[in-house]
Amino acid sequence: MNYRTKQIWSGYLSLAPAFLALTVIVFYPMLNTFLHSFTKWDGNTSRWIGLSNYKFIFTNGELWTLLRNNAIFLLSIPGILLLSLIVSVLLFEQLPGWRFFRSLYYIPTILSSVVVGMLMKSMFSPSGVVNQWINALGLPGGGMEWLSYTPTAFMVLIFCFYWQTLGQGVLLFLSGLSSVSHEIFESASIDGAGWWRRLFHIVIPSLVPTIAYFTVTNVIYCFIGLFSLVYAVTKGGPGLETTPIDYMIYIKAFQSPDQLGYASALSIVLFVIVLFVSWLQLKLSSRFEN
């Protein structure tokens, strides 16, 4: 065996453990889920039923409610994007106390979604601190059940999402701003450009790749990362009004033991949706970068 062949085989052998781990942890479960999506499966025995699970998903009307709930979270992403940009620019300009606020904004990011969810559920309960503040100020609605009505339940969930995501966005945009020359901001200020003009004409164009990354990761999160937050705050209620697709997969798989095949099919549908949306975002972001 010559030297070049030894190098090639050495490379393959070095990669083999990683590929083996990926096969066991990722590829095999994906293949198993795909195969079981064509069956009626209770976790023990399965029966082949073809495309029946997929037909039921697209005809029972449930999928459109789930997609609507995911879409509401998606529509909230521009808000947290703009808020993160504004806060990061203020910190970048080193306003008084900027070190303290930088740490303060990042703390919620290190907390798990369950902790954040339980905290907000307690705060927005009928006897929680939010209603106590409302009563103390003498405003109406001091005994409101925030999580029992769809609009206010979504408001609480999106508030949790913003509170936990702000630190991540600020950290990303501060990293991006560190590569932007201070002379550009100084020149713009001398030319009379106001703060908002500098934000939209200097900061945002300079951070297009970072904004694209932040958007893509949060869009994916809004499809596959909401489970723990929804479970802790609303459990998908009232009814299914705040239930995203990933939480419905949990309901079908673990609360309806004879619907594991249906849950598998719903997982494949979610995988295809996330794959398509990610591809579309990457195509659009590459055009903006060019």
Steps between C-alpha positions, in 0.01 A plus 500: 500500500658828390511821702208670321272197550595491868404867530161438336419203723623689804254780417212255455579326828520834681152594372349158564409558870321824415308340213412204722367734769299695242358177361389375841377834640365678188469296180351181644229683703416708191468191281300321772263797532454518122414129476259512796322801349336251260374280783253494787742457787446479875866468596487120505329381185457678169270444204568637151230748393679683217428872463202502738683701768603765249150518350353549846753773584408705193124442515397521866570875523723466805823572311382846393428597862847383600662691212306811595640476853855460369440790259408730789840435656668549161332839459649607834860449379536846332410660834771321698744558212447877508503509880828306510653735244397811694631366833826378343566841340432677832745267674750538216494876552590432865225693670536539879463159668542307174703219663229439760220499241697269269513239777140566603363439149699179458398331827159370371677330209681258733173397667313199363166557328327302776634734768397806299158347430430412864611848608268671253213264579532598864523871418192497275283277720178656642679561832837572338716809522366651174141509629625630833670791323183571302296504821755721675479754215122489511466386139217273377566130436693429817358149533543401135585140410765576240556141391131415455449722193677445168623859431640552850645146513690572176608834643654326801672237281645763266613706798686188627650450155618863483638501855705185444616587146603863554834414658590261218421763237689775681809279535493411129454858382765635736742247349406622154528866594853444632614456139346832388740793502424778750607750234188419298275596793706812571484608136124444490455703819710786362289496181189545711361143491271440798494190718220327309656587163828344613311191615320440169772620261820382673431242768243281323686486162822415685334217695313325218679161548446517879135599455454209257652256751286636787185477287567147374575362847189661651273385217622145558446551875140610434437162336699254712591679825171620646404175674655565841376860514143413400496198731608709797269800438173395331526127418362595158180649640243628504404196293755480218513876450868537600616152392790502250588201284780366721271501806230317306755230411558453874124480565444238231808296588485493881141580594336285230702175500331357190590806287877472484474443125300821463759684713776362276321626189454841661873503581584437134265782393672733750843392372402583140356838603813599695724380215308706244480814716873481583589455133279795403654722767855413399419577135347836594783592738764418234324742264504776761870441564574535130 
